[in-house]
């Protein structure tokens, strides 16, 4: 099935579908709390956010013309020089466990390198333990405090990877 999935840049028509996937996943894992992307107004307008921000990129995974996930890189305000953030990495429930998350992370890491970043940062929550295990396998290391100004005070785990 993984070979049938198309991964492409976000389009305006994807906004509602990816916002629903993000919020559904957070509800599923009981992580739909204040200070997360669940309540972030930009979650409903990812196309506009990513196409208007230099050195950012958001990727959409599509299967049979249906949006099934997304992930991106973003130059979050306040991050150290040459550092971007891995953001809004969410998959629909029915496609988890197929290796798609790993593929999306690989594409984001490659895009970060192509954009001149030397480090990639992410914020997460203990509720998302399966995702945390994947990040660890990619070499992300835990930090003792957050970097940058993402505005997501509901995230209490922070990780960083050298590219």
Contact map, one row per residue, 1 for C-alpha under 8 A:
1111100000000000000000000000000000000000000000000000000000000000000000000000000000000000000000000100000000000000000000000000000000000000000000000000000000000000000
1111100000000000000000000000000000000000000000000000000000000000000000000000000000000000000000000111000000000000000000000000000000000000000000000000000000000000000
1111100000000000000000000000000000000000000000000000000000000000000000000000000000000000000000000000000000000000000000000000000000000000000000000000000000000000000
1111110000000000000000000000000000000000000000000000000000000011000000000000000000000000000000000000000000000000000000000000000000000000000000000000000000000000000
1111111000000000000000000000000000000000000000000000000000001111000000000000000000000000000000000000000000000000000000000000000000000000000000000000000000000000000
0001111100000000000000000000000000000000000000000000000000001110000000000000000000000000000000000000000000000000000000000000000000000000000000000000000000000000000
0000111110000000000000000000000000000000000000000000000000111100000000000000000000000000000000000000000000000000000000000000000000000000000000000000000000000000000
0000011111000000000000000000000000000000000000000000000000111000000000000000000000000000000000000000000000000000000000000000000000000000000000000000000000000000000
0000001111100000000000000000000000000000000000000000000011110000000000000000000000000000000000000000000000000000000000000000000000000000000000000000000000000000000
0000000111110100000000000000000000000000000001100000000001110000000000000000000000000000000000000000000000000000000000000000000000000000000000000000000000000000000
0000000011111110000000000000000000000000000000100000000000000000000000000000000000000000000000000000000000000000000000000000000000000000000000000000000000000000000
0000000001111110000000000000000000000000000000110000000000000000000000000000000000000000000000000000000000000000000000000000000000000000000000000000000000000000000
0000000000111111000000000000000000000000000000000000000000000000000000000000000000000000000000000000000000000000000000000000000000000000000000000000000000000000000
0000000001111111110000000000000000000000000000100000000000010000001000000000000000000000000000000000000000000000000000000000000000000000000000000000000000000000000
0000000000111111111000000000000000000000001111100000000000000000000000000000000000000000000000000000000000000000000000000000000000000000000000000000000000000000000
0000000000001111111100000000000000000000000100000000000000000000000000000000000000000000000000000000000000000000000000000000000000000000000000000000000000000000000
0000000000000111111110000000000000000000000000000000000000000000001000000000000000000000000000000000000000000000000000000000000000000000000000000000000000000000000
0000000000000111111111000000000000000000000000000000000000000000001111000000000000000000000000000000000000000000000000000000000000000000000000000000000000000000000
0000000000000011111111100000000000000000001100000000000000000000000000000000000000000000000000000000000000000000000000000000000000000000000000000000000000000000000
0000000000000001111111110000000000000000000000000000000000000000000000000000000000000000000000000000000000000000000000000000000000000000000000000000000000000000000
0000000000000000111111111000000000000000000000000000000000000000000110000000000000000000011100000000000000000000000000000000000000000000000000000000000000000000000
0000000000000000011111111100000000001100000000000000000000000000000000000000000000000001011000000000000000000000000000000000000000000000000000000000000000000000000
0000000000000000001111111110000100000100000000000000000000000000000000000000000000000000000000000000000000000000000000000000000000000000000000000000000000000000000
0000000000000000000111111111000000000000000000000000000000000000000000000000000000000000000000000000000000000000000000000000000000000000000000000000000000000000000
0000000000000000000011111111100000000000000000000000000000000000000000000000000000000000011110000000000000000000000000000000000000000000000000000000000000000000000
0000000000000000000001111111111100000100000000000000000000000000000000000000000000000000000000000000000000000000000000000000000000000000000000000000000000000000000
0000000000000000000000111111111100000000000000000000000000000000000000000000000000000000000000000000000000000000000000000000000000000000000000000000000000000000000
0000000000000000000000011111111000000000000000000000000000000000000000000000000000000000000000000000000000000000000000000000000000000000000000000000000000000000000
0000000000000000000000001111111100000000000000000000000000000000000000000000000000000000000000000000000000000000000000000000001100000000000000000000000000000000000
0000000000000000000000000111111110000000000000000000000000000000000000000000000000000000000000000000000000000000000000000000001000000000000000000000000000000000000
0000000000000000000000000111111110000000000000000000000000000000000000000000000000000000000000000000000000000000000000000000101100000000000000000000000000000000000
0000000000000000000000100110111111010110000000000000000000000000000000000000000000000000000000000000000000000000000000000000000000000000000000000000000000000000000
0000000000000000000000000000011111110110000000000000000000000000000000000000000000000000000000000000000000000000000000000000000000000000000000000000000001000000000
0000000000000000000000000000000111110110000000000000000000000000000000000000000000000000000000000000000000000000000000000000000000000000000000000000000011000000000
0000000000000000000000000000000011111111000000000000000000000000000000000000000000000000000000000000000000000000000000000000000000000000000000000000001111100000000
0000000000000000000000000000000111111111000000000000000000000000000000000000000000000000000000000000000000000000000000000000000000000000000000000000000111100000000
0000000000000000000001000000000000111111101000000000000000000000000000000000000000000001000000000000000000000000000000000000000000000000000000000000000100000000000
0000000000000000000001100100000111111111001000000000000000000000000000000000000000000000000000000000000000000000000000000000000000000000000000000000000000000000000
0000000000000000000000000000000111111111101000000000000000000000000000000000000000000000000000000000000000000000000000000000000000000000000000000000000000000000000
0000000000000000000000000000000000111111111000000000000000000000000000000000000000000000000000000000000000000000000000000000000000000000000000000000000000000000000
0000000000000000000000000000000000001011111110000000000000000000000000000000000000000000000000000000000000000000000000000000000000000000000000000000000000000000000
0000000000000000000000000000000000000001111111001000000000000000000000000000000000000000000000000000000000000000000000000000000000000000000000000000000000000000000
0000000000000010001000000000000000001111111111000000000000000000000000000000000000000000000000000000000000000000000000000000000000000000000000000000000000000000000
0000000000000011001000000000000000000000111111000000000000000000000000000000000000000000000000000000000000000000000000000000000000000000000000000000000000000000000
0000000000000010000000000000000000000000111111111000000000000000000000000000000000000000000000000000000000000000000000000000000000000000000000000000000000000000000
0000000001000010000000000000000000000000011111111100000001000000000000000000000000000000000000000000000000000000000000000000000000000000000000000000000000000000000
0000000001110110000000000000000000000000000011111110000001000000000000000000000000000000000000000000000000000000000000000000000000000000000000000000000000000000000
0000000000010000000000000000000000000000000011111111000000000000000000000000000000000000000000000000000000000000000000000000000000000000000000000000000000000000000
0000000000000000000000000000000000000000010011111111100000000000000000000000000000000000000000000000000000000000000000000000000000000000000000000000000000000000000
0000000000000000000000000000000000000000000001111111110111000000000000000100000000000000000000000000000000000000000000000000000000000000000000000000000000000000000
0000000000000000000000000000000000000000000000111111110110000000000000000000000000000000000000000000000000000000000000000000000000000000000000000000000000000000000
0000000000000000000000000000000000000000000000011111110000000000000000000000000000000000000000000000000000000000000000000000000000000000000000000000000000000000000
0000000000000000000000000000000000000000000000001111111100000000000000000100000000000000000000000000000000000000000000000000000000000000000000000000000000000000000
0000000000000000000000000000000000000000000000000111111100000000000000000010000000000000000000000000000000000000000000000000000000000000000000000000000000000000000
0000000000000000000000000000000000000000000000000000111110000000000000000110000000000000000000000000000000000000001000000000000000000000000000000000000000000000000
0000000000000000000000000000000000000000000000000110111111000000000000011110000000000000000000000000000000000000000000000000000000000000000000000000000000000000000
0000000010000000000000000000000000000000000000000110001111100000000000011100000000000000000000000000000000000010000000000000000000000000000000000000000000000000000
0000000011000000000000000000000000000000000001100100000111110000000001111000000000000000000000000000000000000000000000000000000000000000000000000000000000000000000
0000001111000000000000000000000000000000000000000000000011111000000001110000000000000000000000000000000100000000000000000000000000000000000000000000000000000000000
0000001111000100000000000000000000000000000000000000000001111100001111100000000000000000000000000000000000000000000000000000000000000000000000000000000000000000000
0000111100000000000000000000000000000000000000000000000000111110001111000000000000000000000000000000000000000000000000000000000000000000000000000000000000000000000
0000111000000000000000000000000000000000000000000000000000011111111110000000000000000000000000000000000000000000000000000000000000000000000000000000000000000000000
0001110000000000000000000000000000000000000000000000000000001111111100000000000000000000000000000000000000000000000000000000000000000000000000000000000000000000000
0001100000000000000000000000000000000000000000000000000000000111110000000000000000000000000000000000000000000000000000000000000000000000000000000000000000000000000
0000000000000000000000000000000000000000000000000000000000000111111000000000000000000000000000000000000000000000000000000000000000000000000000000000000000000000000
0000000000000000000000000000000000000000000000000000000000000111111100000000000000000000000000000000000000000000000000000000000000000000000000000000000000000000000
0000000000000100110000000000000000000000000000000000000000011110111110000000000000000000000000000000000000000000000000000000000000000000000000000000000000000000000
0000000000000000010010000000000000000000000000000000000000011110011111000000000000000000001100100000000000000000000000000000000000000000000000000000000000000000000
0000000000000000010010000000000000000000000000000000000000011100001111100000000000000000111100000000000000000000000000000000000000000000000000000000000000000000000
0000000000000000010000000000000000000000000000000000000001111000000111110000000000000001111000000000000100000000000000000000000000000000000000000000000000000000000
0000000000000000000000000000000000000000000000000000000001110000000011111000000000000111110000000000000110010000000000000000000000000000000000000000000000000000000
0000000000000000000000000000000000000000000000000000000111100000000001111100000000000111100000000000000000010000000000000000000000000000000000000000000000000000000
0000000000000000000000000000000000000000000000000000000111000000000000111110000000011110000000000000000000010011000000000000000000000000000000000000000000000000000
0000000000000000000000000000000000000000000000000100101110000000000000011111000000011110000000000000000000000000000000000000000000000000000000000000000000000000000
0000000000000000000000000000000000000000000000000000011100000000000000001111101000111000000000000000000000000000000000000000000000000000000000000000000000000000000
0000000000000000000000000000000000000000000000000000000000000000000000000111111000011000000000000000000000000000000000000000000000000000000000000001110000000000000
0000000000000000000000000000000000000000000000000000000000000000000000000011111000000000000000000000000000000000000000000000000000000000000000000001110000000000000
0000000000000000000000000000000000000000000000000000000000000000000000000001111100000000000000000000000000000000000000000000000000000000000000000011100000000000000
0000000000000000000000000000000000000000000000000000000000000000000000000011111110110000000000000000000000000000000000000000000000000000000000000011100000000000000
0000000000000000000000000000000000000000000000000000000000000000000000000000011111100000000000000000000000000000000000000000000000000000000000000011000000000000000
0000000000000000000000000000000000000000000000000000000000000000000000000000001111100000000000000000000000000000000000000000000000000000000000000000000000000000000
0000000000000000000000000000000000000000000000000000000000000000000000000000000111110000000000000000000000000000000111100000000000000000000000000000000000000000000
0000000000000000000000000000000000000000000000000000000000000000000000000010001111111000000000000000000000000000000011111000000000000000000000000000000000000000000
0000000000000000000000000000000000000000000000000000000000000000000000001111001001111100000000000000000000000001000010111000000000000000000000000000000000000000000
0000000000000000000000000000000000000000000000000000000000000000000000001111000000111110000000000000000000000000000000011100000000000000000000000000000000000000000
0000000000000000000000000000000000000000000000000000000000000000000000111100000000011111100000000000000000010000000000011100000000000000000000000000000000000000000
0000000000000000000000000000000000000000000000000000000000000000000000111100000000001111100000000000000000000000000000000100000000000000000000000000000000000000000
0000000000000000000001000000000000001000000000000000000000000000000001110000000000000111110000000000000000000000000000000000000000000000000000000000000000000000000
0000000000000000000000000000000000000000000000000000000000000000000011110000000000000111111000000000100000000000000000000000000000000000000000000000000000000000000
0000000000000000000011001000000000000000000000000000000000000000000011100000000000000001111100000000000000000000000000000000000000000000000000000000000000000000000
0000000000000000000011001000000000000000000000000000000000000000000111000000000000000000111110110000100000000000000000000000000000000000000000000000000000000000000
0000000000000000000010001000000000000000000000000000000000000000000110000000000000000000011111110000000000000000000000000000000000000000000000000000000000000000000
0000000000000000000000001000000000000000000000000000000000000000000000000000000000000000001111110000000000000000000000000000000000000000000000000000000000000000000
0000000000000000000000000000000000000000000000000000000000000000000000000000000000000000000111110000000000000000000000000000000000000000000000000000000000000000000
0000000000000000000000000000000000000000000000000000000000000000000100000000000000000000001111111101000000000000000000000000000000000000000000000000000000000000000
0000000000000000000000000000000000000000000000000000000000000000000000000000000000000000001111111111100000000000000000000000000000000000000000000000000000000000000
0000000000000000000000000000000000000000000000000000000000000000000000000000000000000000000000111111100000000000000000000000000000000000000000000000000000000000000
1100000000000000000000000000000000000000000000000000000000000000000000000000000000000000000000111111100000000000000000000000000000000000000000000000000000000000000
0100000000000000000000000000000000000000000000000000000000000000000000000000000000000000000000011111111000000000000000000000000000000000000000000000000000000000000
0100000000000000000000000000000000000000000000000000000000000000000000000000000000000000000000111111111100000000000000000000000000000000000000000000000000000000000
0000000000000000000000000000000000000000000000000000000000000000000000000000000000000000101000011111111110000000000000000000000000000000000000000000000000000000000
0000000000000000000000000000000000000000000000000000000000000000000000000000000000000000000000000011111111000000000000000000000000000100000000000000000000000000000
0000000000000000000000000000000000000000000000000000000000000000000000000000000000000000000000000011111111100000000000000000000000000000000000000000000000000000000
0000000000000000000000000000000000000000000000000000000000100000000001100000000000000000000000000001111111110000000000000000000000000000000000000000000000000000000
0000000000000000000000000000000000000000000000000000000000000000000000100000000000000000000000000000111111111000000000000000000000000000000000000000000000000000000
0000000000000000000000000000000000000000000000000000000000000000000000000000000000000000000000000000011111111100000000000000000000000000000000000000000000000000000
0000000000000000000000000000000000000000000000000000000000000000000000000000000000000000000000000000001111111110000000000000000000000000000000000000000000000000000
0000000000000000000000000000000000000000000000000000000000000000000000111000000000000100000000000000000111111111000000000000000000000000000000000000000000000000000
0000000000000000000000000000000000000000000000000000000000000000000000000000000000000000000000000000000011111111100000010000000000000000000000000000000000000000001
0000000000000000000000000000000000000000000000000000000000000000000000000000000000000000000000000000000001111111110000000000000000000000000000000000000000000000000
0000000000000000000000000000000000000000000000000000000010000000000000001000000000000000000000000000000000111111111000000000000000000000000000000000000000000000000
0000000000000000000000000000000000000000000000000000000000000000000000001000000000010000000000000000000000011111111111010000000000000000000000000000000000000000000
0000000000000000000000000000000000000000000000000000000000000000000000000000000000000000000000000000000000001111111111000000000000000000000000000000000000000000001
0000000000000000000000000000000000000000000000000000000000000000000000000000000000000000000000000000000000000111111110000000000000000000000000000000000000000000000
0000000000000000000000000000000000000000000000000000001000000000000000000000000000000000000000000000000000000011111110000000000000000000000000000000000000000000000
0000000000000000000000000000000000000000000000000000000000000000000000000000000001000000000000000000000000000001111111000000000000000000000000000000000000000000000
0000000000000000000000000000000000000000000000000000000000000000000000000000000001110000000000000000000000000001111111110000000000000000000000000000000000000000001
0000000000000000000000000000000000000000000000000000000000000000000000000000000001100000000000000000000000000001100111110000000000000000000000000000000000000000011
0000000000000000000000000000000000000000000000000000000000000000000000000000000001110000000000000000000000000000000011111000000000000000000000000000000000000001111
0000000000000000000000000000000000000000000000000000000000000000000000000000000000111100000000000000000000001001000011111100000000000000000000000000000000000001111
0000000000000000000000000000000000000000000000000000000000000000000000000000000000111100000000000000000000000000000000111110000000000000000000000010000000000111100
0000000000000000000000000000000000000000000000000000000000000000000000000000000000001110000000000000000000000000000000011111000000000000000000000000000000000111000
0000000000000000000000000000000000000000000000000000000000000000000000000000000000000000000000000000000000000000000000001111100000000000000000000100000000111110000
0000000000000000000000000000000000000000000000000000000000000000000000000000000000000000000000000000000000000000000000000111110100010000000000000000000000111100000
0000000000000000000000000000001000000000000000000000000000000000000000000000000000000000000000000000000000000000000000000011111110000000000000000000000001111000000
0000000000000000000000000000000000000000000000000000000000000000000000000000000000000000000000000000000000000000000000000001111110010000000000000000000000011000000
0000000000000000000000000000111000000000000000000000000000000000000000000000000000000000000000000000000000000000000000000000111110000000000000000000000000000000000
0000000000000000000000000000101000000000000000000000000000000000000000000000000000000000000000000000000000000000000000000001111111110000000000000000000000000000000
0000000000000000000000000000000000000000000000000000000000000000000000000000000000000000000000000000000000000000000000000000111111111000000000000000000000000000000
0000000000000000000000000000000000000000000000000000000000000000000000000000000000000000000000000000000000000000000000000000000111111100000000000000000000000000000
0000000000000000000000000000000000000000000000000000000000000000000000000000000000000000000000000000000000000000000000000000000111111110000000000000000000000000000
0000000000000000000000000000000000000000000000000000000000000000000000000000000000000000000000000000000000000000000000000001010111111111000000000000000000000000000
0000000000000000000000000000000000000000000000000000000000000000000000000000000000000000000000000000000000000000000000000000000011111111100000000000000000000000000
0000000000000000000000000000000000000000000000000000000000000000000000000000000000000000000000000000010000000000000000000000000001111111110000000000000000000000000
0000000000000000000000000000000000000000000000000000000000000000000000000000000000000000000000000000000000000000000000000000000000111111111100000000000000000000000
0000000000000000000000000000000000000000000000000000000000000000000000000000000000000000000000000000000000000000000000000000000000011111111110000000000000000000000
0000000000000000000000000000000000000000000000000000000000000000000000000000000000000000000000000000000000000000000000000000000000001111111100000000000000000000000
0000000000000000000000000000000000000000000000000000000000000000000000000000000000000000000000000000000000000000000000000000000000000111111100000000000000000000000
0000000000000000000000000000000000000000000000000000000000000000000000000000000000000000000000000000000000000000000000000000000000000011111110000000000000000000100
0000000000000000000000000000000000000000000000000000000000000000000000000000000000000000000000000000000000000000000000000000000000000011111111000000000000000011110
0000000000000000000000000000000000000000000000000000000000000000000000000000000000000000000000000000000000000000000000000000000000000001001111100000000000000011100
0000000000000000000000000000000000000000000000000000000000000000000000000000000000000000000000000000000000000000000000000000000000000000000111110000000000001111000
0000000000000000000000000000000000000000000000000000000000000000000000000000000000000000000000000000000000000000000000000000000000000000000011111100000000001111000
0000000000000000000000000000000000000000000000000000000000000000000000000000000000000000000000000000000000000000000000000000000000000000000001111100000000000100000
0000000000000000000000000000000000000000000000000000000000000000000000000000000000000000000000000000000000000000000000000000000000000000000000111110000000001100000
0000000000000000000000000000000000000000000000000000000000000000000000000000000000000000000000000000000000000000000000000010000000000000000000111111000000011100000
0000000000000000000000000000000000000000000000000000000000000000000000000000011100000000000000000000000000000000000000001000000000000000000000001111100000000100000
0000000000000000000000000000000000000000000000000000000000000000000000000001111100000000000000000000000000000000000000000000000000000000000000000111110000000000000
0000000000000000000000000000000000000000000000000000000000000000000000000001111000000000000000000000000000000000000000000000000000000000000000000011111100000000000
0000000000000000000000000000000000000000000000000000000000000000000000000001100000000000000000000000000000000000000000000000000000000000000000000001111110000000000
0000000000000000000000000000000000100000000000000000000000000000000000000000000000000000000000000000000000000000000000000000000000000000000000000000111110000000000
0000000000000000000000000000000000111000000000000000000000000000000000000000000000000000000000000000000000000000000000000000000000000000000000000000111111100000000
0000000000000000000000000000000001110000000000000000000000000000000000000000000000000000000000000000000000000000000000000000000000000000000000000000011111110000000
0000000000000000000000000000000011110000000000000000000000000000000000000000000000000000000000000000000000000000000000000000100000000000000000000000000111110000000
0000000000000000000000000000000000110000000000000000000000000000000000000000000000000000000000000000000000000000000000000011100000000000000000000000000111111100000
0000000000000000000000000000000000000000000000000000000000000000000000000000000000000000000000000000000000000000000000000011110000000000000000000100000011111100000
0000000000000000000000000000000000000000000000000000000000000000000000000000000000000000000000000000000000000000000000000011110000000000000001101100000000111110000
0000000000000000000000000000000000000000000000000000000000000000000000000000000000000000000000000000000000000000000000001111000000000000000001111110000000111111000
0000000000000000000000000000000000000000000000000000000000000000000000000000000000000000000000000000000000000000000000001110000000000000000111100000000000001111100
0000000000000000000000000000000000000000000000000000000000000000000000000000000000000000000000000000000000000000000000111100000000000000000111100000000000000111110
0000000000000000000000000000000000000000000000000000000000000000000000000000000000000000000000000000000000000000000000111000000000000000001110000000000000000011111
0000000000000000000000000000000000000000000000000000000000000000000000000000000000000000000000000000000000000000000001110000000000000000000100000000000000000001111
0000000000000000000000000000000000000000000000000000000000000000000000000000000000000000000000000000000000001000100011110000000000000000000000000000000000000000111
